[in-house]
Amino acid sequence: MGRKPVFRQDVSCPSCGSHHVVKCGRPLGRQKFLCRDCGKYFLGDATYHSRKLREEALRMYANGMRSIFRLNVPLGTVFTALWWAEV
């Protein structure tokens, strides 16, 4: 007998959109979740930007455009996307 699958309607994975997530700790007082479908960890109260918006911001930054701030994407998010693009 295995564990019964848990589907939460109040939380979805920002990576794959699945509702098959489980609680997985509370670092620094923020609830952490694990997606059972894609295996990624995420914070329940974090704000995630769409992949399209992150790619657009990254493209603008690479072209030297400083109007990137009009997208309301923090520069740290752009640098994180840049780091993941190189890996």
GROMACS elastic network, one bead per residue, 0.5 to 0.9 nm:
[ bonds ]
;  ai    aj funct       b0    kb
    1     4     6  0.88107   500
    2     5     6  0.88723   500
    3     6     6  0.87338   500
    5    20     6  0.73267   500
    5    36     6  0.89578   500
    6    19     6  0.83131   500
    6    20     6  0.58906   500
    6    21     6  0.68088   500
    6    22     6  0.69844   500
    7    11     6  0.88737   500
    7    18     6  0.85399   500
    7    19     6  0.52484   500
    7    21     6  0.64177   500
    7    22     6  0.81773   500
    8    11     6  0.57603   500
    8    12     6  0.73702   500
    8    19     6  0.52984   500
    8    20     6  0.64003   500
    8    21     6  0.65479   500
    8    22     6  0.79911   500
    9    12     6  0.72577   500
    9    19     6  0.61883   500
    9    20     6  0.88776   500
   10    19     6  0.80855   500
   11    18     6  0.86661   500
   11    19     6  0.62811   500
   11    20     6  0.87883   500
   11    21     6  0.74535   500
   11    33     6  0.89060   500
   11    44     6  0.71031   500
   12    15     6  0.87788   500
   12    16     6  0.82744   500
   12    17     6  0.54058   500
   12    18     6  0.54197   500
   12    20     6  0.75422   500
   12    21     6  0.70797   500
   12    35     6  0.82882   500
   12    44     6  0.86293   500
   13    16     6  0.57140   500
   13    18     6  0.53271   500
   13    19     6  0.65291   500
   13    20     6  0.80788   500
   13    21     6  0.71709   500
   13    33     6  0.84774   500
   13    34     6  0.82476   500
   13    35     6  0.61743   500
   13    38     6  0.86946   500
   13    40     6  0.81652   500
   13    41     6  0.85121   500
   13    42     6  0.73980   500
   13    44     6  0.88819   500
   14    17     6  0.55650   500
   14    18     6  0.81452   500
   14    42     6  0.77044   500
   14    48     6  0.69922   500
   14    50     6  0.87640   500
   15    18     6  0.82503   500
   15    35     6  0.89143   500
   15    38     6  0.78802   500
   15    40     6  0.76599   500
   15    42     6  0.88797   500
   16    35     6  0.86400   500
   16    37     6  0.80050   500
   16    38     6  0.68775   500
   18    21     6  0.73470   500
   18    35     6  0.73034   500
   18    36     6  0.84080   500
   18    37     6  0.69380   500
   18    38     6  0.84441   500
   19    35     6  0.78246   500
   19    36     6  0.88197   500
   19    37     6  0.88500   500
   20    34     6  0.86769   500
   20    35     6  0.60801   500
   20    36     6  0.56622   500
   20    37     6  0.65984   500
   21    33     6  0.63947   500
   21    34     6  0.54923   500
   21    36     6  0.56038   500
   21    37     6  0.79537   500
   22    32     6  0.87092   500
   22    33     6  0.55419   500
   22    34     6  0.54166   500
   22    35     6  0.66495   500
   22    36     6  0.73701   500
   23    26     6  0.85278   500
   23    31     6  0.71959   500
   23    32     6  0.60856   500
   23    34     6  0.63789   500
   24    31     6  0.75426   500
   24    32     6  0.53165   500
   24    34     6  0.59945   500
   24    41     6  0.82671   500
   25    30     6  0.84076   500
   25    31     6  0.63406   500
   25    32     6  0.54386   500
   25    33     6  0.73622   500
   26    29     6  0.53184   500
   26    30     6  0.51698   500
   26    32     6  0.56320   500
   26    33     6  0.88951   500
   27    30     6  0.57323   500
   27    31     6  0.70261   500
   27    32     6  0.71826   500
   28    31     6  0.85978   500
   30    43     6  0.69300   500
   30    44     6  0.75637   500
   30    45     6  0.73325   500
   31    42     6  0.87469   500
   31    43     6  0.59778   500
   31    44     6  0.58663   500
   31    45     6  0.74814   500
   32    41     6  0.69468   500
   32    42     6  0.58078   500
   32    44     6  0.61498   500
   32    45     6  0.88200   500
   33    40     6  0.84228   500
   33    41     6  0.56329   500
   33    42     6  0.54370   500
   33    43     6  0.60850   500
   33    44     6  0.66836   500
   34    37     6  0.89435   500
   34    38     6  0.87771   500
   34    39     6  0.63892   500
   34    40     6  0.58660   500
   34    42     6  0.65977   500
   34    43     6  0.89108   500
   35    38     6  0.58464   500
   35    39     6  0.50742   500
   35    40     6  0.55155   500
   35    41     6  0.63990   500
   35    42     6  0.80746   500
   36    39     6  0.53760   500
   36    40     6  0.79070   500
   37    40     6  0.83447   500
   42    45     6  0.89847   500
   42    46     6  0.79745   500
   43    46     6  0.55102   500
   43    47     6  0.88478   500
   44    47     6  0.86880   500
   48    51     6  0.89960   500
   49    52     6  0.83298   500
   49    53     6  0.65550   500
   49    54     6  0.66034   500
   49    73     6  0.76992   500
   49    77     6  0.87051   500
   50    53     6  0.53052   500
   50    54     6  0.63438   500
   50    55     6  0.86840   500
   51    54     6  0.51092   500
   51    55     6  0.60861   500
   51    56     6  0.85398   500
   52    55     6  0.52002   500
   52    56     6  0.61602   500
   52    57     6  0.86604   500
   53    56     6  0.50911   500
   53    57     6  0.61755   500
   53    58     6  0.85644   500
   53    71     6  0.78928   500
   53    73     6  0.81625   500
   54    57     6  0.51117   500
   54    58     6  0.60918   500
   54    59     6  0.85775   500
   54    73     6  0.76238   500
   54    77     6  0.75884   500
   54    78     6  0.65954   500
   54    81     6  0.68728   500
   55    59     6  0.60685   500
   55    60     6  0.85554   500
   55    78     6  0.83752   500
   55    81     6  0.76332   500
   56    59     6  0.50852   500
   56    60     6  0.61711   500
   56    61     6  0.86017   500
   56    68     6  0.88055   500
   56    71     6  0.89848   500
   57    60     6  0.50853   500
   57    61     6  0.61364   500
   57    62     6  0.85940   500
   57    68     6  0.59229   500
   57    69     6  0.86615   500
   57    71     6  0.72670   500
   57    73     6  0.74061   500
   57    75     6  0.89691   500
   57    78     6  0.64611   500
   58    61     6  0.50784   500
   58    62     6  0.61183   500
   58    63     6  0.86496   500
   58    68     6  0.85735   500
   58    78     6  0.56916   500
   58    79     6  0.79690   500
   58    81     6  0.69649   500
   58    82     6  0.66508   500
   59    62     6  0.51078   500
   59    63     6  0.62876   500
   59    64     6  0.87888   500
   59    65     6  0.87833   500
   60    63     6  0.51898   500
   60    64     6  0.64385   500
   60    65     6  0.52434   500
   60    66     6  0.76495   500
   60    67     6  0.78056   500
   60    68     6  0.62551   500
   61    64     6  0.51262   500
   61    65     6  0.55429   500
   61    66     6  0.69904   500
   61    67     6  0.86856   500
   61    68     6  0.67192   500
   61    78     6  0.79032   500
   62    65     6  0.75283   500
   65    68     6  0.64025   500
   66    69     6  0.68959   500
   66    70     6  0.88775   500
   67    70     6  0.57026   500
   67    71     6  0.78618   500
   68    71     6  0.57001   500
   68    72     6  0.77455   500
   68    73     6  0.76066   500
   68    75     6  0.84976   500
   69    72     6  0.55455   500
   69    73     6  0.65558   500
   69    74     6  0.75209   500
   69    75     6  0.79199   500
   70    73     6  0.79114   500
   71    74     6  0.87248   500
   73    76     6  0.83416   500
   73    77     6  0.66500   500
   73    78     6  0.73170   500
   74    77     6  0.53541   500
   74    78     6  0.68158   500
   75    78     6  0.50425   500
   75    79     6  0.62876   500
   75    80     6  0.86055   500
   76    79     6  0.50495   500
   76    80     6  0.60971   500
   76    81     6  0.85754   500
   77    80     6  0.50056   500
   77    81     6  0.61711   500
   77    82     6  0.85214   500
   78    81     6  0.50376   500
   78    82     6  0.60879   500
   78    83     6  0.86059   500
   79    83     6  0.61030   500
   79    84     6  0.86117   500
   80    83     6  0.50424   500
   80    84     6  0.62536   500
   80    85     6  0.85853   500
   81    84     6  0.51046   500
   81    85     6  0.60963   500
   81    86     6  0.87749   500
   82    85     6  0.50752   500
   82    86     6  0.64900   500
   82    87     6  0.89772   500
   83    86     6  0.53484   500
   83    87     6  0.65797   500
   84    87     6  0.52251   500
